Amino acid sequence: MNGQDVKDLNVIIERLEQHETRTKEMRDDIKFIKENLFNPHEGLWSESRLNTQFRENTTRWRFPIGVGFISLAIKHVWDLFNGT
């Protein structure tokens, strides 16, 4: 092996080490993302489930409240015209 071959081999070894560290970083990042998305207690999946439950709960009381306000407005208009 001559000097150029040794330099080329060192460059290849250095690039492989960089690739290995980048692969570890990617693995850690993917693990972090996976944990934050699919953790059933603290992840995004749980937050979206809580959001869905909140929306279902608000639609349960939104309709009766709306009907009550509309009925109250109609009553006030009716009383205005009847002079009561």
C-alpha positions in Angstrom: 0.0 0.0 0.0 1.3 3.4 -0.8 0.5 6.7 0.9 -2.5 7.5 -1.2 -4.1 4.2 -0.5 -3.7 4.8 3.2 -5.2 8.2 3.0 -8.2 6.8 1.0 -8.6 4.0 3.5 -8.6 6.5 6.4 -11.2 8.7 4.6 -13.4 5.6 4.1 -13.1 4.6 7.7 -13.9 8.1 8.9 -17.0 8.3 6.6 -18.1 4.9 8.0 -17.8 6.2 11.5 -19.7 9.3 10.6 -22.4 7.2 9.0 -22.6 5.0 12.2 -23.1 8.1 14.4 -25.7 9.5 12.1 -27.5 6.2 12.1 -27.5 6.2 15.9 -28.9 9.7 15.9 -31.6 8.8 13.4 -32.5 5.8 15.5 -32.8 7.9 18.6 -34.9 10.5 16.7 -37.2 7.9 15.3 -37.6 6.4 18.8 -38.4 9.8 20.2 -41.0 10.6 17.5 -42.6 7.2 17.9 -42.8 7.6 21.7 -44.4 11.1 21.3 -46.9 9.9 18.7 -48.1 6.6 20.0 -47.6 6.7 23.8 -51.1 5.9 25.1 -50.8 8.1 28.2 -48.8 11.2 27.1 -48.4 11.1 23.4 -50.1 12.8 20.5 -52.5 9.8 20.2 -53.7 10.4 23.7 -54.1 14.1 23.1 -56.2 13.6 20.0 -58.3 11.1 21.9 -58.9 13.7 24.6 -59.7 16.3 22.0 -62.3 13.9 20.4 -63.9 13.3 23.7 -64.1 17.0 24.4 -65.8 17.6 21.0 -68.3 14.9 21.7 -69.1 16.3 25.1 -69.5 19.9 23.8 -71.9 18.8 21.0 -74.1 17.1 23.7 -74.8 20.4 25.5 -74.5 22.8 22.5 -77.8 21.8 21.0 -80.0 22.3 24.1 -78.3 25.6 24.9 -78.9 26.8 21.4 -82.5 25.8 21.5 -82.9 27.6 24.8 -81.5 30.8 23.5 -83.6 30.7 20.3 -86.7 30.0 22.4 -85.9 32.9 24.7 -85.4 35.3 21.7 -88.8 34.1 20.3 -90.4 34.7 23.6 -89.1 38.2 23.9 -90.3 39.0 20.3 -93.7 37.5 21.1 -94.0 39.5 24.3 -93.0 42.7 22.5 -95.8 42.3 20.0 -98.4 41.2 22.6 -97.5 44.0 25.0 -97.3 41.7 28.0 
